[in-house]
Amino acid sequence: MGGRNSKVISEELLIGKVISEENTPNPIEFGFQLLKKQENDFRLGEFVVTEGKPRILATVRQIVPQHLYYKPPLLVGTSLSEDFDLREEAPPSASWTRAHANVLGEFGDLGFAFSGRSPWPGQRVRLASELEIAQALGLKPEGVHMGTLSFRPDVQVSLDPQVFMIEHIVTSGVTRWGKSYTNAVIIEELAKAGRPVLIIDPHGEYYSFSVPNDQPSEIAGLPHDLEPRGFKTAIYSPPAFRESAEREMTVAFSDLEASEILELTAIDGENQIALVYDCIRQLQGTQYDVDGFIAKMKSVKDELKFSVAIESIFARLRVLQRGIGVFSQSAGQSFDPKELIVPQQITVVNLSGLDLRAQQVLVTTLLRRLFYERQWGNIPPYAVAIDEAQRFAPEGSDPVSKKVIEELVKEGLKFGVNILAMSQRPTELSHTIRAQAETKIFHKLTESADINYVAGLIEKVLPGMTESITRLSKGEAVVIGGCTNYLPIRMRVRTRQSKHAGRTGALRLRKKIPNGPKHSTASTDVGIEALLEPRPITSDN
C-alpha cells in the first residue's frame, strides 16, 4: 500500500461521515453514517480515522442498521400478515447504517496522543491504514511477532521488544482457550532473541519446544516469514519421575530455609517449629543432606529435652530424598545454575508427579538461588515462565513460594529478570504480581469477579471493550500495556513454530512409587502416597 497515491488510498478506504446526535460527537466518542457500499462488510472493532483536522483515530464499538419503513408498528404488522417485504417498496434512502466509535487519540505534529478534541459533524471517516494503527498502538516493524489484529488481519501485532521482552507479563483465561499456546509463542520469541527462559511446568505440558510443528493445518497458518522449527530445550525432572532423555532436578537440602522445611512437612506444633529453627541455626554455614539434618534434629531434641514426636517428619523427608529424589543424596550437591540459564535455551522444570507442597518448596529454592546467582553476575539476564502461577503465588494465602516470586516481580527487573505468570483466573493470582505486570493478556473469561477486574483496567480507556472478553474465540486475546501504548487491542495469536503438546492426553502421568525396601527406611512404615499429601504434624503424630 505504501507505493499508492494518498488520495487514492483515501477514496478506497472512505466509509462514511460524522453525524450530529444528542451529546455526540465529543472528545470520547462519535457516531458516523456508513456509505451504502460499506454496510455489508463493515465489522465491530474496526479502526477508523477522521479526515482533515482534527485527525482522530477511533475503534468501532457498535453498528446499528436502520430502516424507515420498519419503524412504524402498523407497517411491520401489515407486512407480516400479508407476507410481503417492505424493502421492495422502499427507496434506497429509506435505510441507512450508523456506527458508534470510541476515540483513541489524535494524530498531530508531535505524534499520536489523546488531545481532548472532538471530531466535527460532516467530517469524512475512512478506515485507518496499517501504518496509522501501528503508530497509535506503538507497534514496531521488527518487534515481537505475536499475531494479527482480530478484525484487521493485514496488521501484524509486532510488540516493542524493549517493553514486551524485559517486563513482567500476566496471562489469564479459562482452560482450553489458548492461554498456554499464547505463552508458548512468547517463549519462542524470547528464545529467538537469545534470552534464556526457565519454565516452571507443574503439569508436564511444555516438553515439545525441541520438536518442529508438524500439524499441516497449523503450518498453513504460519506467517510467511516464519517456518516450523525446534528450539534448544533442556528438560529437568525429579529422578523418580524423570524420563530417559531428561536431566535430573535435585536441590541441596542445606539450601532450604527453616520456613520451607516447615511448609514441606506441614509442621504446626510449637515445639517442632522451635526444633527445626534451632537445627537450622546450628547447621548454618555447613553442607548437609536429609540424613545429616535428621541426626541434628535428634541431638537437638535430646539437648533441649523436648518431648515431641518427630518420626513422621523423618519419614516425609526420607521419601522426598530417597523415594522421589527431590533432595540430593550428597551433602551440598544441587542443580547447576549455569546449565539452567543459557542464552537461546528453553529450560523446562517438569514438576508433574510432585505434590503441591513439594512443588512450592522446590520452586522457592530454585528461584531464590537463581536470583542470587544473577545478582552475583554468574548467569545472564533471563525470563521465568510460571504456569498455573496461582499454585505458587495465590491471592489470599501465603505459601513459601509466594514470597520469592513477589520479590522477583518487585526487584527482578533491576537485574534483568522478568516473570511471565499464567493463571486461569486473574483474581486468584497475587495482587502484587498483577500490579507489577507491565503487560496483561486476557483470553476468554467467564467469572464475574475476573470480568470486573478487567473492566477496571480497560473501561476508562475504551468503554465497552470488556464485553469482548466473554466472547473471545479460541486463539484470540485482549492485550494491554506499555507495548500497546496502554490501549487494549484484540488480537489473534500466531501459529507456533514448535509442536504444541497441549493438555488433552499429553500430560505427564503421575507415577505411584512403590513402598518397598528401596524406598523406605526402618524408621517408618507409613505409605508413600500418604506422605506425599502430608497432614499437619503435631505432638500426637
N, C-alpha and C positions, 0 to 999 in steps of 0.2 A: 504493500500500500504506500510505502514511503516515496515511490517514484511518481505517483499520480499528482495531478494539479489539485491544490487545496479546495478550489471552487467545486471541482467535480466530486471530491470526497463529500463536501457539504451537501450537495444536491442528492448524492446517492444515499446519504445517511439521514436526511431530513425526515422527521417522523410526525411533527405537529407544531402547535403553538401554545404558549402560556395563556390560560384563560383567567378571567376575573371571577372569583367566587367569594362567598362570605368568609372573611378573615384570611383569605389567601389570594395572591401569593404573599409570603412573608419570609423572613430570613431562615425559617426552619423547614418549610415545605411549600409546595406549589402544585397546582393542577395544570394539565395541558390536554388539549384535544388532539386525538390522533388523526393522521391522514387516512382516508378510506383504504388505500392500498397497504397500509401497515397494520390494520386491525387484526388480521388473522394470524400474523407471525409474531406479534409483539408479546413479550412474556414478563412475568414478575421477576424482579431482581436485575433488570437491565440497567446499565449505566447510561445516563443522558447528560447532554450539555446544552446550555442556552447560548445562542449565537449573539455576538455583539457584547456590549458591556451592561451589566456585569456578566462575566462568563462563568456561570455556575455549573458545577458538577453535582449530580444527584443520582439516587438509585430509586427505581420504581417499586413502590410498596403496595399499590392497588390499581386494578384495571376494572373499569365499570362500563360495560356496553349499555347504551340507552336506545330506546325506540319510542317515538312519539305516539304511534298507534297502539302500542302495548301498555300504555299508562292508564287510559280510561277503562274501568272495570266492565262497563256495558259493552264496549267494543270487543274486549277479550272474551267475555262471556258469549257473545254472539258468534265469534269465530269458532269457539268450542262446540256450541250447539249445532251450528250449521256446517261445521267441518271445512273451513277454508282458512287460508293463510293470509293474514293481514299484510304481510310484507309484499305480497304480489301486487297489492293495490297502492302501496306507499311509494312516494317518490324517493330517490336516493337521500334527499336531505332530511328525511324523517328519522333516520338512525344515525348515531354517532357513538364514539367511544371516548371516555375520559380516563385519564391516568393520573394518579397522585404520586408524587415523588418526595423523598426526604433529601434535604440539602446536605451535602458532604463538605463543600467548601467552594472557594473561588480561585480561578487561575488569574494571577496578577503579575505585575512586574517583578515581584520578589519571589515568585513561585506559587505554590498551592497552599492555601490556608483558609480557615473559617473566618470570613471577613465581617459577618453580620449583615451583609447587604442582601436585598431581596431581588429576584428577577422581576421583570415588568410584564404586565399583560400585553400580549401581542408578540413577545419575543419568540423567534423561531427556536424549536427544540430539535436536536439531532442526536443520533447515537454517538456515544463517546468513542473515540478511537482507542486502539490498543495502547498507543503512546500516552494519551491523556490519562487512561486508567492506571497505567504503570507509574506515571509521575505522581498521581494523587495518593496511591497506596504505598509508594516507596519501593516498588518492585525494581529489581536490578537485572539487566540483561544477562549477566554472568552469575546470578545468585543461586541460592539453594532451590533446585527444581523440585517442587512438591506436587505439582499437578496443574490444573487449569481452573479458571472460574467456572462455576456450575452453569451459568447462563451465557457465558462467552468463552467457548472452548478455544477461540483464537487467542485468548490472553493467558499466557503462562504465569502461574504463581511462582515466581522466582524471588525468594525472600532474601533480604540483605544478610549475607553471611556474618557481617560484623555485629549483628544483633542475634540472629537466629542460632548461630552455631556456638556462641560463647555465653549465652544467657540461660537461665533456667526455663524449662518448659513443663507445663502440666497438660496432660491429655486425658479427657474423660469421655464416657459413652457407654451405653448398655452393651452387654456382651453380644458378640457376633455381628457387630455393626461397623467394624473396621478400625477399632482403636489400636489393636496390636499391629495391624497391617500398616497403618499410618506411621507408627513409631519405628517399624522396620525400615520404611522409606527414609525417615530421618537418620537412622543409624547408617544406612547405606551412604547417604550424602556426607555424613561425618567421616566415615571411613575413606571415601574418595578424596576428601580434603586432607587426609593424613592424620586426623585426630584419633587417638586411641579411645575406644569405647568399652566400658565394662558394663555388662548386663547382669542384673540380679533377676534370675529366672526361677520363680517358685514352682512353676508347673511343668517345666521342661518343654517349652514350645519354641525356643529360639535357636535350635541347633542347626538350622538349614542354610545359614548365610553362605557357607562354602559351596553350595550347590547352585548352578545357574537355573533360572526359571525355565521350566520345561513344559509349561502349560500353553498349548497353541493359542487358546482364546485370550490368555493374558498377554502373551508375547505380541499378538497383533495390536494390542492397545498401547505398547511402549512408544514413547515419543521417538521421533525419527532419529534423534541424535543419541539414543541410548540403545543398548542391546543386552541380552541376557548375559550374566556373568556371576561368578562366585567371588567371595571376599575372603581374605586371610582371616581364619577363625580358629580360636583355641577354646575348647570346652573343658571345664573343670567340674568334678563331682566328688562327693564324699566316697571313699573307697568301696563301701558296701553297695552303693547304687551306681557305680561307675561302669560304663560300657568300655569295650576294649580299646576304642580309639580315643577315649577321653583321658585327661590328666587328673591326678589325684588332688583334691582340695582338702587340706588339713590345716589347722591352726595350732599354734603352741598354746597349751593350757596356761602357761605363765603369762600369756598376753591378755588374759581375761582380767577384768576388774571385779571387785567383790560384788557389785550390783548385778553384774552379768551372771555370776555363779548363782546368786540368789534367784534370778529370773529363770535360769536354766533348770534349777532343781525345785522351784516352787516352794522355797522355804518361807514360812511366815512366823515361826516360833522365835521369841526374843532371844533365847539362849543360843539357838542355832545361828541366828543372824550375827550375834556377837562373836560366836566362834569362828565364823567364816571371815569376818573383818579382821580378827586378831591373827588368823593364819596368814592372810594376805599381807598384813603389816610385817610379820616376822619373816616372810619369804621375799619381801620386796628387794629387788636388785639381783635376784638369783633366777636361774633357769630350772624349771621343774615340770614334770608331767603329772598326769592324774594320780598315779601311784604315790608320787612324792607329796602331792597335796593331801591325799588321804592319810599318809603317815603323819604329816604335820597336824592334821585335824585330831588324830588320836592322841598325839602327845600334848597338844594344847588343851584338849578336853580333860586329860588327866591332871595337867598342870593347874587348870582353873577349877578342877573338881566339879565340873558341870555334869548333872545327871540328865542327859538328853540322849534320844535315840538318833543315831546318825547312819545306821546301816542302809537305810533307803537312799540316802544321799550318795553313799558309795556305789550302790547298785546302779543308779542312774548314770553317774559319771563313767563307770566302767563300761556300761553299754555303749555310750557315745564314743568312748575311746576304742574299745576292742571289738564291739559288735558292729558299729557303723563306721568308725574311723574318722569322726569329726576332728578329734584331737590326735596330734602326732604321738606315736609310741616313744619317740625320743625327746628328751627334755630340750625345750628351746627350738626344736625344728618346726618350721612353719612354711607357708607359701612364700614364693619369691616375688616381691612387688615388680621387679624389673622384667619378669616373664609375663605378668598380667597386663602391665601397661606398656604397650609397644605401638609406635606410630603405625597407622593403617591397619591395625589389628582389632578385630572384634573379639572380645573375651567374654564368654558366657559362663557364669557361675550357676550351674544347674542344681537347684536345691530340692527338686522333686524327690519325694520319699522321706524327707525330714519332717518332723512335726513342727508346728508353728514356733514354739519356744526355741527350739534348736536353730531354726532358720533365723529368728530375730537376733540371737546371740552371735551366730556366725557372721551375719551381715554387719553387726555392730563392730566386731573385732576387725573384719576385713576393711570396712570403710574408714575406720579410725586409723588403722595402720597405714593405709594408702595415703590418707590426707597428711599424716606426719611425714611420710616419705616425700610427698610433693613439697611440703614446706621446707624440708631439708635440701631440696633440689636434686634428689636422687632419681626421680622419674619425671617425665614430661607432663605438661598440662593434659587433662583427659576429661571425658564425659562419663557420667554414671546414669544408665537407664534402669529404672526400678519398676518392674511390672508388679501389678497389684500392690501399689505403694501404700495403700491403706492398711495392709497387713503389718507394715513396719513403722509407719508414722500416722496412726489414726487420729482423728479428731475426737476428743473426749476421754482418751485413756493414754497411758504413758509407758509402753514397753521400752526396754533399754535401747532399742534401735532408733526410737523416735528422737532422742537427744542428739545423736551423732548426725542424723540426716538433717535435722533443723539447723545444726551448726554448719553443715556444708552449704545449705541454701543461704545462710546469713554471711558466712565468711569465705566460702569456697571460691567465689569469683575473683577475689584478690590474688589467688594463687593459680588461677586458670582451671578451676574445677567447676563444671556445671552439671546440673541434675535434670534428667528427663523423668518425671514422675507420671505413672499411668495408674488410673483408678476408674472403676466403673461409675462411681458416683463422686462428683467433686466435693460434696459436703461431708463425705466420710473421710476425706483426707485432711491432714493437719492444716489449720488456717494459716499458720506461719509459712508453710510451703506454697500454698496458693497465693498468698500475698506477695511472696518474693519472686514468683514466676513472671518473667517479662512477657512470655508468650503463652497464650492459653488456646487450646484446640478442643472443640466440643463436637463429638459425634452425637447421634440421637440420644436424647434424654427424655425420661418419662415421669420421673418423680417430681412432685410439685416443689419440694424444697430445693432440688437441683435447678429446676427451671427458674425459680425465683432468684437463685444465686446468679445465674447467667443474666437475668433481666437487670439485676443491679449493676452489672458490668457494661452492658451494651445499650440499654434502653435510652439513656440520656444522649448517647452518641447517635443512635439510629433507631428511633421509635418503631416498634412493630417487628424488628428483626428477631426477637425472642420466639415468635410464633414458628419460625422455621426450624427451631431446634427439635421440636417434636415431629417434624415432617421430613427430616433428612432421610435420604435413601442410603443404602449400603455404599460405603466408599466416599460419602460426602461428609464434609465437616465445616464448621464455622471457626475461623481463625481471627484472633485479635491480639494486638501487642505492638511493641515498637517496630517490629518488622513489617507491619501494615499501616504505619502512621496512626495506630490506635483506632483504626476504622475496621469494624467487623466485616469480613468477607466470607462468602460461601464458595467453597472450592470442591472439586472432585480430585481425590488423591490419585497420583500417577501409579502406573503398574510397577511392581517390584522388579528389580533386575535379578535378584536371587530368588530361590524357591521359597514359597510360603508354606510352612508346615501346617499352620492353622491349629485350631483346637480339636475339632471333632476327630476322635480316633487316633490322634497323632501324638498325644502327650505321653510323657514318661509314666509308666505304671508303677505304683508303689509296691516295693518288694516286701515280703514277710521274711524277716530274718529269723532263722531257726534258733531256738534257745537250747542248743546243745552244748557239749563241753567246750567247743571252740569259742563260744560267745557268752559264756557265763563264768562265774567265779564261785569259789567255795563259800563266800560271804553272803550269797543271796540265792534264793530260788524263785525270785519274782520274775514273771514272764516279760519278755522283751516288749510285747505290744502294750502292756500296762505301763511300762517305764517310759515308752515314747510319748504317752499322754499323761504327764505327771499330775497328781493331785497335790494340794498343799501338804507339806511335810511338817508335822507338829511333833511335840514330845511323845505323843501316843503312837506315832507311826513306827 
